[in-house]
Structures are given as structure tokens and as C-alpha cells.
Amino acid sequence: MDSKEFQHEVARFFEEGTTEETLFLGLASEVGEVMQSRVKETRKGLECTAEIADELGDVLWYIATIAQSRGYSLGDIMQDVVDKLTVRSYDAHGFYTQGPR
């Protein structure tokens, strides 16, 4: 599935009356659930890869929905990240330096 198809499909599950505050709180909550799964892995030695992937899907839903509410597609955001990473570089000592933009 590509990003456009994903964003179109998940938009069907947006509930009328949902506010931006609800979206941002939901995103934070889902990120917390990802971290809870990671804690299970580190503290209890459990394998939570599938659980983490499931929660990342919920995070992605919130990201897609917030992006759309702000007039962006996931493709726009994905390209912005690639562009930003492309101009970054690190010197021989591992220090971040801003490349030309």
C-alpha cells in the first residue's frame, strides 16, 4: 500500500467532532504504548516486536490524520524528511554539521 492509498483509507475512520487536541493527545498516548512495549522487552526480556508494530500502526494513523488536518499528505512529509536528512552530514569525529540547503 502506498502513502496516498493509506491516507485515503484511514480517513474513513476519522470520527466527526474529533478535535486537534484529541488527535495530539491520541498520538502521545499511542507513542506511550510503543514505549510500554519496549519497556517489557528491556525489563522483562519479552519479545514484543509484533506488539510494537501494531502500536506503530496506531501512531501512523494519528500522524496521517494530523497531517491531513494540516493540509499535508504523508508523501509531503516523507519527502521533507528525506530532503532534511540529505542536507545533513557528520564530520570525521561524528559531530553534526549542517550541509548546504
C-alpha positions as protocol buffer text, in pm:
chain_id: "A"
residue {
  index: 1
  type: MET
  ca { x: 0 y: 0 z: 0 }
}
residue {
  index: 2
  type: ASP
  ca { x: 137 y: 342 z: -84 }
}
residue {
  index: 3
  type: SER
  ca { x: 107 y: 653 z: 132 }
}
residue {
  index: 4
  type: LYS
  ca { x: -178 y: 809 z: -72 }
}
residue {
  index: 5
  type: GLU
  ca { x: -387 y: 494 z: -54 }
}
residue {
  index: 6
  type: PHE
  ca { x: -316 y: 459 z: 319 }
}
residue {
  index: 7
  type: GLN
  ca { x: -412 y: 817 z: 393 }
}
residue {
  index: 8
  type: HIS
  ca { x: -733 y: 779 z: 192 }
}
residue {
  index: 9
  type: GLU
  ca { x: -827 y: 453 z: 363 }
}
residue {
  index: 10
  type: VAL
  ca { x: -762 y: 567 z: 720 }
}
residue {
  index: 11
  type: ALA
  ca { x: -951 y: 892 z: 664 }
}
residue {
  index: 12
  type: ARG
  ca { x: -1269 y: 680 z: 663 }
}
residue {
  index: 13
  type: PHE
  ca { x: -1217 y: 616 z: 1034 }
}
residue {
  index: 14
  type: PHE
  ca { x: -1197 y: 980 z: 1137 }
}
residue {
  index: 15
  type: GLU
  ca { x: -1483 y: 1047 z: 1378 }
}
residue {
  index: 16
  type: GLU
  ca { x: -1691 y: 1361 z: 1334 }
}
residue {
  index: 17
  type: GLY
  ca { x: -1628 y: 1610 z: 1613 }
}
residue {
  index: 18
  type: THR
  ca { x: -1270 y: 1497 z: 1678 }
}
residue {
  index: 19
  type: THR
  ca { x: -1061 y: 1798 z: 1773 }
}
residue {
  index: 20
  type: GLU
  ca { x: -695 y: 1864 z: 1707 }
}
residue {
  index: 21
  type: GLU
  ca { x: -639 y: 1841 z: 2082 }
}
residue {
  index: 22
  type: THR
  ca { x: -783 y: 1490 z: 2078 }
}
residue {
  index: 23
  type: LEU
  ca { x: -558 y: 1396 z: 1784 }
}
residue {
  index: 24
  type: PHE
  ca { x: -242 y: 1523 z: 1951 }
}
residue {
  index: 25
  type: LEU
  ca { x: -329 y: 1358 z: 2283 }
}
residue {
  index: 26
  type: GLY
  ca { x: -407 y: 1035 z: 2099 }
}
residue {
  index: 27
  type: LEU
  ca { x: -71 y: 1049 z: 1924 }
}
residue {
  index: 28
  type: ALA
  ca { x: 110 y: 1098 z: 2254 }
}
residue {
  index: 29
  type: SER
  ca { x: -88 y: 811 z: 2407 }
}
residue {
  index: 30
  type: GLU
  ca { x: -1 y: 574 z: 2124 }
}
residue {
  index: 31
  type: VAL
  ca { x: 369 y: 667 z: 2143 }
}
residue {
  index: 32
  type: GLY
  ca { x: 342 y: 586 z: 2514 }
}
residue {
  index: 33
  type: GLU
  ca { x: 204 y: 243 z: 2426 }
}
residue {
  index: 34
  type: VAL
  ca { x: 501 y: 182 z: 2194 }
}
residue {
  index: 35
  type: MET
  ca { x: 730 y: 270 z: 2483 }
}
residue {
  index: 36
  type: GLN
  ca { x: 539 y: 43 z: 2724 }
}
residue {
  index: 37
  type: SER
  ca { x: 605 y: -247 z: 2489 }
}
residue {
  index: 38
  type: ARG
  ca { x: 972 y: -154 z: 2470 }
}
residue {
  index: 39
  type: VAL
  ca { x: 990 y: -145 z: 2849 }
}
residue {
  index: 40
  type: LYS
  ca { x: 850 y: -501 z: 2857 }
}
residue {
  index: 41
  type: GLU
  ca { x: 1134 y: -603 z: 2627 }
}
residue {
  index: 42
  type: THR
  ca { x: 1409 y: -436 z: 2827 }
}
residue {
  index: 43
  type: ARG
  ca { x: 1286 y: -503 z: 3182 }
}
residue {
  index: 44
  type: LYS
  ca { x: 1120 y: -840 z: 3142 }
}
residue {
  index: 45
  type: GLY
  ca { x: 1312 y: -977 z: 2846 }
}
residue {
  index: 46
  type: LEU
  ca { x: 992 y: -1034 z: 2649 }
}
residue {
  index: 47
  type: GLU
  ca { x: 971 y: -1032 z: 2269 }
}
residue {
  index: 48
  type: CYS
  ca { x: 726 y: -755 z: 2172 }
}
residue {
  index: 49
  type: THR
  ca { x: 806 y: -694 z: 1806 }
}
residue {
  index: 50
  type: ALA
  ca { x: 452 y: -768 z: 1686 }
}
residue {
  index: 51
  type: GLU
  ca { x: 302 y: -559 z: 1965 }
}
residue {
  index: 52
  type: ILE
  ca { x: 532 y: -268 z: 1880 }
}
residue {
  index: 53
  type: ALA
  ca { x: 444 y: -295 z: 1511 }
}
residue {
  index: 54
  type: ASP
  ca { x: 75 y: -287 z: 1600 }
}
residue {
  index: 55
  type: GLU
  ca { x: 119 y: 24 z: 1812 }
}
residue {
  index: 56
  type: LEU
  ca { x: 331 y: 190 z: 1542 }
}
residue {
  index: 57
  type: GLY
  ca { x: 34 y: 141 z: 1310 }
}
residue {
  index: 58
  type: ASP
  ca { x: -179 y: 339 z: 1555 }
}
residue {
  index: 59
  type: VAL
  ca { x: 90 y: 609 z: 1568 }
}
residue {
  index: 60
  type: LEU
  ca { x: 89 y: 619 z: 1188 }
}
residue {
  index: 61
  type: TRP
  ca { x: -290 y: 665 z: 1184 }
}
residue {
  index: 62
  type: TYR
  ca { x: -257 y: 969 z: 1408 }
}
residue {
  index: 63
  type: ILE
  ca { x: 30 y: 1110 z: 1203 }
}
residue {
  index: 64
  type: ALA
  ca { x: -164 y: 1066 z: 879 }
}
residue {
  index: 65
  type: THR
  ca { x: -476 y: 1222 z: 1028 }
}
residue {
  index: 66
  type: ILE
  ca { x: -292 y: 1519 z: 1181 }
}
residue {
  index: 67
  type: ALA
  ca { x: -103 y: 1574 z: 855 }
}
residue {
  index: 68
  type: GLN
  ca { x: -425 y: 1573 z: 656 }
}
residue {
  index: 69
  type: SER
  ca { x: -591 y: 1812 z: 901 }
}
residue {
  index: 70
  type: ARG
  ca { x: -299 y: 2050 z: 837 }
}
residue {
  index: 71
  type: GLY
  ca { x: -317 y: 2018 z: 459 }
}
residue {
  index: 72
  type: TYR
  ca { x: -24 y: 1779 z: 413 }
}
residue {
  index: 73
  type: SER
  ca { x: -6 y: 1434 z: 264 }
}
residue {
  index: 74
  type: LEU
  ca { x: 213 y: 1162 z: 408 }
}
residue {
  index: 75
  type: GLY
  ca { x: 406 y: 1182 z: 83 }
}
residue {
  index: 76
  type: ASP
  ca { x: 479 y: 1551 z: 151 }
}
residue {
  index: 77
  type: ILE
  ca { x: 606 y: 1472 z: 498 }
}
residue {
  index: 78
  type: MET
  ca { x: 807 y: 1172 z: 379 }
}
residue {
  index: 79
  type: GLN
  ca { x: 977 y: 1386 z: 113 }
}
residue {
  index: 80
  type: ASP
  ca { x: 1050 y: 1661 z: 364 }
}
residue {
  index: 81
  type: VAL
  ca { x: 1226 y: 1409 z: 590 }
}
residue {
  index: 82
  type: VAL
  ca { x: 1436 y: 1275 z: 302 }
}
residue {
  index: 83
  type: ASP
  ca { x: 1527 y: 1630 z: 198 }
}
residue {
  index: 84
  type: LYS
  ca { x: 1622 y: 1725 z: 554 }
}
residue {
  index: 85
  type: LEU
  ca { x: 1835 y: 1414 z: 601 }
}
residue {
  index: 86
  type: THR
  ca { x: 2004 y: 1465 z: 265 }
}
residue {
  index: 87
  type: VAL
  ca { x: 2144 y: 1803 z: 365 }
}
residue {
  index: 88
  type: ARG
  ca { x: 2274 y: 1680 z: 700 }
}
residue {
  index: 89
  type: SER
  ca { x: 2623 y: 1550 z: 734 }
}
residue {
  index: 90
  type: TYR
  ca { x: 2860 y: 1446 z: 1009 }
}
residue {
  index: 91
  type: ASP
  ca { x: 3231 y: 1520 z: 1022 }
}
residue {
  index: 92
  type: ALA
  ca { x: 3501 y: 1260 z: 1080 }
}
residue {
  index: 93
  type: HIS
  ca { x: 3458 y: 1297 z: 1458 }
}
residue {
  index: 94
  type: GLY
  ca { x: 3084 y: 1227 z: 1450 }
}
residue {
  index: 95
  type: PHE
  ca { x: 2979 y: 1588 z: 1503 }
}
residue {
  index: 96
  type: TYR
  ca { x: 2671 y: 1714 z: 1321 }
}
residue {
  index: 97
  type: THR
  ca { x: 2728 y: 1983 z: 1062 }
}
residue {
  index: 98
  type: GLN
  ca { x: 2457 y: 2146 z: 853 }
}
residue {
  index: 99
  type: GLY
  ca { x: 2523 y: 2091 z: 486 }
}
residue {
  index: 100
  type: PRO
  ca { x: 2414 y: 2326 z: 208 }
}
residue {
  index: 101
  type: ARG
  ca { x: 2043 y: 2357 z: 157 }
}
